[in-house]
Amino acid sequence: MAGNSEMVIELDKKRMSAMAQKDIATLNEVLADDLIYTHSSARLDTKKSLIGNMESGSTVYTSVVPSDVKAQDLGDTVVLTGSCRISVNAGGKPNSFGVRFTDVYAKKSGRWQMVTWQSTRLPD
């Protein structure tokens, strides 16, 4: 059980890279079907809508870089908190900003998947 923290932190880095690289196959593996993704703007996405917006080009992540990530290992659930710098082109408008986040992974059918993301924008 003690090894879950570092493994899930690494899995989340992989997920962030997949968002910036538009690696839909990896996102389909790592994101849970019942994902609740709350953006720093308070907009909500599901797995389907998050990936759909990336595939359509309405949301294009160009960089997602985490820092100061800590993990709470609760057995079949790991809660991550940290900061992240995000560069994104949303609705044709480029934007770059920092967030603090809480990110939850659960072990589902033998594999770790992200079930919740909540971020709060940091002041510029």
SVG drawing of the C-alpha trace seen along z (x, -y; Angstrom):
<svg xmlns="http://www.w3.org/2000/svg" viewBox="-20 -39 27 45">
<polyline fill="none" stroke="black" stroke-width="0.4" points="0.0,0.0 2.8,-2.4 3.9,-2.4 0.7,-3.8 1.6,-7.5 4.6,-7.7 3.0,-5.5 -0.1,-7.6 1.9,-10.9 3.8,-9.5 0.5,-8.4 -0.9,-11.9 2.2,-13.3 1.6,-10.9 -2.0,-12.1 -1.0,-15.8 1.5,-15.1 -1.2,-13.2 -3.4,-16.2 -0.7,-18.5 0.2,-15.9 -3.5,-15.2 -2.8,-11.5 -6.4,-10.4 -5.6,-6.7 -3.7,-7.4 -6.5,-9.7 -9.1,-7.0 -7.1,-4.6 -6.3,-7.0 -9.6,-8.9 -12.5,-7.0 -15.8,-6.8 -17.5,-8.6 -15.0,-11.4 -16.0,-14.8 -13.6,-17.4 -14.1,-20.9 -12.1,-23.6 -10.7,-26.6 -13.4,-28.6 -16.0,-26.4 -17.0,-24.7 -17.7,-21.0 -16.6,-18.3 -17.2,-14.6 -14.6,-12.2 -16.6,-12.3 -16.9,-16.1 -13.3,-16.7 -11.9,-14.4 -14.5,-15.6 -13.5,-19.2 -9.8,-18.2 -10.6,-16.2 -12.7,-19.0 -10.0,-21.5 -12.2,-23.8 -9.8,-23.2 -6.1,-22.7 -3.7,-22.1 -0.2,-23.1 1.5,-22.6 0.4,-21.1 3.3,-21.1 2.7,-20.0 4.8,-21.1 4.8,-20.5 2.5,-17.4 1.7,-15.6 -0.2,-12.3 -2.5,-10.9 -2.7,-7.1 -6.0,-5.8 -5.7,-2.3 -7.8,-2.0 -7.9,-5.8 -5.1,-8.3 -5.8,-12.0 -3.2,-14.4 -2.8,-18.1 -0.4,-20.4 0.1,-23.3 0.1,-23.2 1.0,-25.6 -1.4,-25.3 -1.2,-26.7 -4.3,-26.3 -6.1,-27.6 -9.8,-27.6 -12.3,-28.9 -9.5,-30.3 -8.0,-32.3 -4.5,-31.4 -4.2,-31.5 -1.6,-30.6 -2.1,-30.5 -1.4,-28.6 -3.8,-26.6 -3.9,-24.7 -5.6,-21.4 -7.1,-18.4 -7.1,-15.3 -8.5,-11.9 -7.5,-8.5 -9.3,-5.3 -8.3,-1.7 -11.1,-0.4 -11.1,3.1 -7.5,3.5 -6.2,0.3 -5.8,-3.3 -8.0,-6.0 -8.6,-9.6 -12.2,-10.1 -12.1,-13.8 -10.2,-17.0 -10.9,-20.3 -8.7,-23.4 -8.6,-26.9 -6.8,-29.6 -3.9,-31.3 -3.6,-35.1 -1.3,-36.3"/>
</svg>
